[in-house]
């Protein structure tokens, strides 16, 4: 449970540092839209050190391919 909590805290720290603080959104609508765009970037385009410099989507696809061929 602790590792999950740590991961969630780290994720929100990253979101705040890389998006929210930089954008300075004026209202809730623009904040919501910006966070949604950031999460799309986070999963599709941003490379992650913990995933051997793959994106989460790349890691997910390689996992599916690996286990789909094993069955």
C-alpha positions as CSV (number, residue, x, y, z in Angstrom):
1,X,0.0,0.0,0.0
2,X,2.8,2.4,0.8
3,X,4.4,2.0,-2.6
4,X,1.0,2.9,-4.3
5,X,0.6,6.0,-2.1
6,X,4.2,7.0,-2.9
7,X,3.6,6.5,-6.6
8,X,0.4,8.6,-6.5
9,X,2.1,11.4,-4.6
10,X,5.0,11.4,-7.0
11,X,2.6,11.5,-10.0
12,X,0.7,14.5,-8.7
13,X,4.0,16.3,-7.8
14,X,5.1,15.7,-11.5
15,X,1.7,17.0,-12.8
16,X,2.0,20.1,-10.7
17,X,5.6,20.8,-11.5
18,X,5.4,20.1,-15.2
19,X,1.9,21.5,-16.0
20,X,-0.2,23.2,-13.4
21,X,2.4,25.6,-12.0
22,X,3.7,26.5,-15.5
23,X,0.3,27.1,-17.1
24,X,-1.2,29.4,-14.5
25,X,-4.8,28.6,-15.6
26,X,-7.4,31.3,-15.0
27,X,-10.4,29.1,-14.3
28,X,-11.5,25.5,-13.5
29,X,-12.4,24.7,-17.1
30,X,-8.9,25.6,-18.5
31,X,-7.3,23.7,-15.6
32,X,-9.3,20.6,-16.3
33,X,-8.5,20.8,-20.0
34,X,-4.8,21.4,-19.4
35,X,-4.6,18.4,-17.0
36,X,-6.4,16.1,-19.5
37,X,-3.9,17.2,-22.2
38,X,-1.0,16.7,-19.8
39,X,-2.1,13.1,-19.0
40,X,-2.4,12.3,-22.7
41,X,1.2,13.6,-23.1
42,X,2.3,11.7,-19.9
43,X,1.0,8.4,-21.3
44,X,1.7,8.7,-25.0
45,X,4.8,10.9,-25.4
46,X,6.7,11.3,-22.1
47,X,9.5,8.8,-21.6
48,X,9.8,7.3,-18.1
49,X,13.1,6.3,-16.5
50,X,11.3,3.6,-14.5
51,X,10.1,2.0,-17.7
52,X,13.6,1.9,-19.3
53,X,12.8,5.1,-21.2
54,X,9.6,3.9,-22.8
55,X,6.3,5.6,-22.6
56,X,3.6,3.9,-20.5
57,X,1.7,3.2,-23.7
58,X,4.8,1.5,-25.2
59,X,5.2,-0.6,-22.1
60,X,1.6,-1.6,-22.1
61,X,1.7,-2.6,-25.7
62,X,4.9,-4.6,-25.3
63,X,3.3,-6.4,-22.3
64,X,0.2,-7.2,-24.3
65,X,2.2,-8.5,-27.2
66,X,4.5,-10.6,-25.0
67,X,1.6,-12.3,-23.2
68,X,-0.7,-12.6,-26.2
69,X,1.9,-14.7,-28.0
70,X,2.5,-16.8,-25.0
71,X,-1.1,-18.0,-24.8
